[in-house]
């Protein structure tokens, strides 16, 4: 019988992951620090390139260099949260599905959702980008002269949560293909998420609407940083409501939940062909 799941139990499970992360940091400090530094350098290099372009040309598409810096700070915060709360198999769920490893989770005395939610939390080795993003955000806010209120901070937190929901829901939506084609779709979530990072760090301001609208609907890269950043600056683009990202997050979450559950039922009934004699990885 599984224990009753409470907020306290979830916090204790997160604490176990955090303890394991700390043990790795203390036991293998040199390589842990190299990994942390590598993540930070990679992210700073990505966002600084766009900012330097904006500085050289006095802005991008009507956004000033400081506004672009604000957008880059938001993007770095998203990256930091993504890495700290488990950028591994819990979000890249197609890996677990494609490798026929869901059974490893089924035998645990915890609901599947709780296991996926609490594994991979690494605040000690994965929090570097969150620190960088916070520093960049403070610098951008100071340069823009924004008035920070509790309501503005609440909006920032709400947009960050919304962005993470969109990233995870999109990953689970495309990962459902792995229930039916495990070998071909094992890394499909990585492809979807990596594409998000590559395309979401450039401002869409100034681009034609036939590019902007698909980036807010079919390929929601514009919702990863550009749209939320402009909303936080009081400039929602394209005459859309500032709550549009929340509506999109709800819609894609419902779609992902329905399709993922349908794929999971197929998996439970049919199993993974990797356990068969003609499977890709037996």
VMD Tcl script that draws the C-alpha trace (Angstrom):
set ca {
  {0.00 0.00 0.00}
  {1.45 3.35 -1.02}
  {1.82 5.97 1.67}
  {-0.61 8.87 1.66}
  {0.80 11.61 -0.53}
  {0.95 14.99 1.20}
  {2.82 18.22 0.64}
  {5.17 17.19 3.44}
  {5.88 13.87 1.73}
  {6.64 15.61 -1.55}
  {9.00 18.01 0.23}
  {10.78 15.06 1.88}
  {11.21 13.39 -1.52}
  {12.65 16.61 -2.94}
  {14.97 16.78 0.07}
  {16.25 13.27 -0.74}
  {17.10 14.35 -4.28}
  {18.77 17.49 -2.95}
  {20.82 15.41 -0.50}
  {22.00 13.13 -3.31}
  {22.97 16.20 -5.33}
  {24.94 17.59 -2.38}
  {26.70 14.25 -1.89}
  {27.85 14.32 -5.52}
  {29.09 17.89 -5.10}
  {31.07 17.01 -1.97}
  {32.36 13.65 -3.20}
  {33.35 14.73 -6.72}
  {33.74 18.46 -6.26}
  {36.13 19.13 -9.13}
  {33.94 17.61 -11.82}
  {30.77 18.99 -10.26}
  {32.18 22.52 -10.37}
  {33.32 22.00 -13.96}
  {29.80 20.93 -14.86}
  {28.27 23.94 -13.11}
  {30.72 26.31 -14.80}
  {30.08 24.71 -18.18}
  {26.32 25.20 -17.88}
  {26.77 28.83 -16.84}
  {29.26 29.65 -19.60}
  {27.05 27.98 -22.21}
  {23.98 29.97 -21.16}
  {25.83 33.29 -20.81}
  {27.36 32.81 -24.27}
  {23.91 32.17 -25.74}
  {22.22 35.23 -24.28}
  {25.19 37.59 -24.58}
  {25.34 37.05 -28.34}
  {21.82 38.42 -28.79}
  {22.46 41.28 -26.36}
  {25.65 42.28 -28.17}
  {23.75 42.40 -31.47}
  {21.12 44.61 -29.84}
  {23.83 46.89 -28.37}
  {25.62 47.17 -31.70}
  {22.49 48.18 -33.63}
  {20.69 50.13 -30.90}
  {18.05 47.48 -30.28}
  {16.15 44.82 -32.20}
  {12.76 45.35 -33.82}
  {11.78 48.27 -31.64}
  {13.14 46.72 -28.43}
  {15.97 48.68 -26.84}
  {19.20 46.99 -25.80}
  {18.12 47.14 -22.15}
  {14.76 45.54 -22.99}
  {16.61 42.79 -24.84}
  {18.78 42.31 -21.74}
  {15.59 41.98 -19.68}
  {14.34 39.31 -22.08}
  {17.69 37.48 -21.87}
  {17.49 37.63 -18.06}
  {14.03 36.05 -18.18}
  {15.30 33.33 -20.52}
  {18.21 32.60 -18.17}
  {15.84 32.31 -15.21}
  {13.77 29.78 -17.16}
  {16.91 27.82 -18.01}
  {18.00 27.88 -14.37}
  {14.66 26.59 -13.10}
  {14.59 23.92 -15.81}
  {18.02 22.61 -14.87}
  {17.54 22.84 -11.11}
  {14.23 20.98 -11.04}
  {15.37 18.07 -13.14}
  {16.45 18.53 -16.74}
  {16.86 14.76 -16.93}
  {14.49 11.95 -17.76}
  {11.52 13.31 -15.80}
  {11.10 16.06 -18.38}
  {12.69 14.12 -21.25}
  {10.07 11.47 -20.58}
  {10.42 9.88 -24.04}
  {13.70 8.35 -22.84}
  {11.97 6.40 -20.07}
  {9.13 5.36 -22.36}
  {11.34 4.48 -25.32}
  {13.71 2.37 -23.23}
  {10.86 0.37 -21.70}
  {11.68 1.65 -18.21}
  {8.24 2.71 -17.00}
  {7.92 -0.66 -15.29}
  {10.77 0.39 -13.00}
  {8.51 3.18 -11.76}
  {5.33 1.08 -11.61}
  {6.79 -1.17 -8.90}
  {7.63 1.75 -6.60}
  {5.19 2.49 -3.74}
  {4.49 5.97 -5.09}
  {2.19 7.28 -7.82}
  {3.89 7.74 -11.18}
  {3.24 11.50 -11.18}
  {4.83 11.98 -7.76}
  {7.95 10.08 -8.82}
  {8.37 12.14 -11.97}
  {7.75 15.37 -10.08}
  {10.29 14.78 -7.31}
  {13.22 13.04 -8.99}
  {16.23 14.92 -10.30}
  {15.98 17.99 -8.05}
  {19.55 19.37 -7.94}
  {19.70 22.76 -6.23}
  {23.44 22.58 -5.49}
  {24.86 21.61 -8.87}
  {21.98 22.88 -11.00}
  {21.34 26.32 -9.53}
  {24.13 28.22 -11.30}
  {22.00 29.57 -14.13}
  {19.31 30.61 -11.68}
  {21.88 32.76 -9.87}
  {23.10 34.26 -13.16}
  {19.52 34.92 -14.28}
  {18.69 36.65 -11.00}
  {21.75 38.90 -11.32}
  {20.92 39.72 -14.96}
  {17.32 40.45 -14.02}
  {18.39 42.83 -11.25}
  {20.77 44.61 -13.65}
  {18.13 44.90 -16.38}
  {15.48 46.17 -13.96}
  {17.90 48.79 -12.68}
  {18.86 49.96 -16.20}
  {15.21 50.17 -17.25}
  {14.20 51.99 -14.08}
  {11.29 49.66 -13.42}
  {9.25 50.10 -10.27}
  {9.19 46.74 -8.52}
  {6.10 45.94 -6.48}
  {4.81 42.76 -4.88}
  {2.28 42.51 -7.71}
  {5.05 42.73 -10.32}
  {7.05 40.02 -8.54}
  {3.91 37.84 -8.39}
  {3.48 38.36 -12.14}
  {7.11 37.38 -12.76}
  {6.67 34.17 -10.76}
  {3.38 33.41 -12.55}
  {4.97 33.84 -15.98}
  {7.96 31.67 -15.03}
  {5.64 28.90 -13.84}
  {3.56 29.26 -17.00}
  {6.66 28.98 -19.20}
  {7.76 25.83 -17.39}
  {4.27 24.33 -17.77}
  {4.41 24.95 -21.53}
  {7.87 23.35 -21.82}
  {6.88 20.25 -19.83}
  {3.47 19.87 -21.48}
  {5.04 20.14 -24.92}
  {7.62 17.52 -23.99}
  {4.96 15.09 -22.73}
  {2.78 15.76 -25.76}
  {5.43 14.80 -28.31}
  {6.82 12.06 -26.04}
  {3.52 10.20 -26.34}
  {4.79 9.02 -29.72}
  {7.31 6.85 -27.86}
  {4.47 4.63 -26.61}
  {3.89 3.53 -30.19}
  {7.39 3.86 -31.72}
  {9.87 3.50 -28.82}
  {13.06 3.19 -30.83}
  {12.30 6.02 -33.24}
  {10.91 8.44 -30.64}
  {13.24 7.77 -27.70}
  {14.88 11.22 -27.96}
  {11.99 13.17 -29.44}
  {11.56 15.19 -26.25}
  {15.20 16.28 -26.45}
  {14.66 17.47 -30.01}
  {11.58 19.47 -29.00}
  {13.23 21.05 -25.94}
  {16.55 21.82 -27.64}
  {14.67 23.48 -30.48}
  {12.90 25.64 -27.92}
  {16.17 26.91 -26.44}
  {17.72 27.67 -29.84}
  {14.77 29.66 -31.16}
  {13.37 31.30 -28.04}
  {16.37 33.49 -27.19}
  {15.93 35.87 -30.14}
  {13.35 38.68 -29.99}
  {10.47 38.36 -32.43}
  {9.81 42.12 -32.41}
  {10.03 43.59 -35.88}
  {9.37 40.27 -37.60}
  {6.29 39.97 -39.85}
  {3.11 38.70 -38.27}
  {3.11 35.55 -40.40}
  {6.25 34.57 -38.44}
  {5.17 35.90 -35.03}
  {1.77 34.17 -34.83}
  {3.07 30.63 -35.59}
  {5.73 31.21 -32.92}
  {2.93 31.82 -30.42}
  {0.73 28.92 -31.46}
  {2.13 26.04 -33.53}
  {5.72 26.43 -32.29}
  {5.38 28.36 -29.03}
  {8.99 29.56 -28.87}
  {7.73 33.13 -28.58}
  {6.11 32.22 -25.26}
  {9.42 31.06 -23.76}
  {10.83 34.57 -23.19}
  {9.77 37.20 -25.74}
  {6.05 37.42 -24.97}
  {6.34 37.15 -21.14}
  {9.17 39.69 -21.05}
  {7.15 42.26 -23.00}
  {4.14 41.64 -20.75}
  {6.28 42.26 -17.67}
  {7.43 45.50 -19.32}
  {3.79 46.49 -19.83}
  {3.91 46.00 -23.62}
  {1.91 42.87 -24.59}
  {2.58 42.36 -28.33}
  {0.14 41.87 -31.21}
  {-2.78 43.31 -29.21}
  {-3.05 40.04 -27.30}
  {-4.01 39.89 -23.65}
  {-1.24 39.54 -21.11}
  {-2.96 36.34 -19.96}
  {-2.52 34.64 -23.33}
  {0.45 32.48 -22.14}
  {-1.72 31.16 -19.29}
  {-4.53 30.23 -21.69}
  {-2.05 28.52 -24.01}
  {-0.46 26.64 -21.09}
  {-3.88 25.37 -20.03}
  {-4.78 24.27 -23.56}
  {-1.52 22.43 -24.25}
  {-1.59 20.84 -20.77}
  {-5.08 19.43 -21.37}
  {-4.06 18.13 -24.80}
  {-0.86 16.59 -23.44}
  {-2.71 14.97 -20.52}
  {-5.31 13.37 -22.78}
  {-2.85 12.08 -25.39}
  {-0.29 10.92 -22.80}
  {-2.90 8.96 -20.85}
  {-4.11 7.37 -24.06}
  {-0.57 6.35 -24.93}
  {0.01 5.06 -21.40}
  {-3.06 2.80 -21.66}
  {-1.63 1.42 -24.91}
  {1.71 0.83 -23.16}
  {0.08 -0.99 -20.23}
  {-1.90 -3.24 -22.58}
  {0.80 -3.94 -25.17}
  {4.07 -3.35 -23.30}
  {7.30 -2.28 -24.97}
  {8.53 -4.19 -28.03}
  {12.05 -3.85 -26.62}
  {11.23 -6.73 -24.30}
  {10.38 -8.96 -27.27}
  {12.84 -11.13 -29.18}
  {12.83 -8.70 -32.10}
  {13.11 -5.63 -29.88}
  {15.69 -2.89 -30.41}
  {17.15 -3.24 -26.91}
  {16.33 -6.44 -25.10}
}
mol new
graphics top color blue
foreach p $ca { graphics top sphere $p radius 0.5 }
foreach p [lrange $ca 0 end-1] q [lrange $ca 1 end] { graphics top cylinder $p $q radius 0.2 }
display resetview
